[in-house]
Amino acid sequence: MAYVKSEEDPELVFVIDKDIERYEVDNIRKIVDGMNHDLEDSGFAQYSYSVVVVGNKVYVKRNLKTL
């Protein structure tokens, strides 16, 4: 398991080293879903995020919504 903080790729949050660590992706999704719910309740639904898995890298990307 490796959480990542990258200046070059700020949306990258996690790198999966083994299949057993895939449960971490579920944990990240739960955190992001909770954050999205809080944003929506506060009237900031346009600032929602989603979890995207590309290979062994996990990204939290902002959803681009039109108003």
VMD Tcl script that draws the C-alpha trace (Angstrom):
set ca {
  {0.00 0.00 0.00}
  {1.24 3.44 -0.80}
  {-0.62 6.68 -0.37}
  {0.86 9.31 -2.65}
  {1.27 13.07 -2.58}
  {2.55 14.24 -5.93}
  {3.13 17.79 -7.13}
  {3.22 16.56 -10.76}
  {-0.01 14.54 -10.47}
  {-2.10 16.00 -7.60}
  {-5.15 13.82 -8.33}
  {-3.16 10.62 -7.69}
  {-3.84 9.49 -4.11}
  {-2.97 5.80 -3.90}
  {-0.92 3.11 -5.65}
  {-2.05 -0.52 -5.25}
  {0.86 -2.88 -4.66}
  {-1.12 -6.13 -4.19}
  {-4.63 -7.40 -4.88}
  {-5.29 -7.61 -1.13}
  {-5.10 -3.83 -0.97}
  {-8.07 -3.38 -3.29}
  {-10.21 -2.94 -0.18}
  {-8.45 0.42 0.23}
  {-10.15 1.56 -2.98}
  {-13.52 0.88 -1.33}
  {-12.44 2.93 1.69}
  {-11.37 5.82 -0.55}
  {-14.72 5.62 -2.39}
  {-16.61 5.81 0.92}
  {-14.63 8.89 1.95}
  {-15.24 10.60 -1.40}
  {-18.95 9.68 -1.37}
  {-19.27 11.18 2.12}
  {-17.49 14.33 1.01}
  {-19.78 14.61 -2.04}
  {-22.84 14.22 0.18}
  {-21.60 16.99 2.49}
  {-20.89 19.24 -0.49}
  {-24.38 18.64 -1.87}
  {-26.00 19.35 1.52}
  {-24.05 22.62 1.71}
  {-25.15 23.74 -1.75}
  {-21.85 23.00 -3.47}
  {-22.89 19.98 -5.55}
  {-20.99 21.37 -8.53}
  {-17.76 20.51 -6.69}
  {-18.24 16.74 -6.64}
  {-15.44 14.20 -7.04}
  {-15.15 10.61 -8.18}
  {-12.66 7.78 -7.69}
  {-11.01 6.53 -10.87}
  {-8.79 3.44 -10.99}
  {-6.27 3.22 -13.83}
  {-4.15 0.11 -13.63}
  {-2.71 0.10 -10.13}
  {-3.21 3.84 -9.56}
  {-6.19 5.41 -7.81}
  {-7.17 8.99 -8.61}
  {-9.69 11.34 -7.02}
  {-10.87 13.51 -9.88}
  {-13.21 16.47 -9.89}
  {-16.40 15.93 -11.86}
  {-16.88 18.70 -14.37}
  {-20.51 19.73 -14.20}
  {-22.12 22.48 -16.16}
  {-24.38 24.84 -14.28}
}
mol new
graphics top color blue
foreach p $ca { graphics top sphere $p radius 0.5 }
foreach p [lrange $ca 0 end-1] q [lrange $ca 1 end] { graphics top cylinder $p $q radius 0.2 }
display resetview
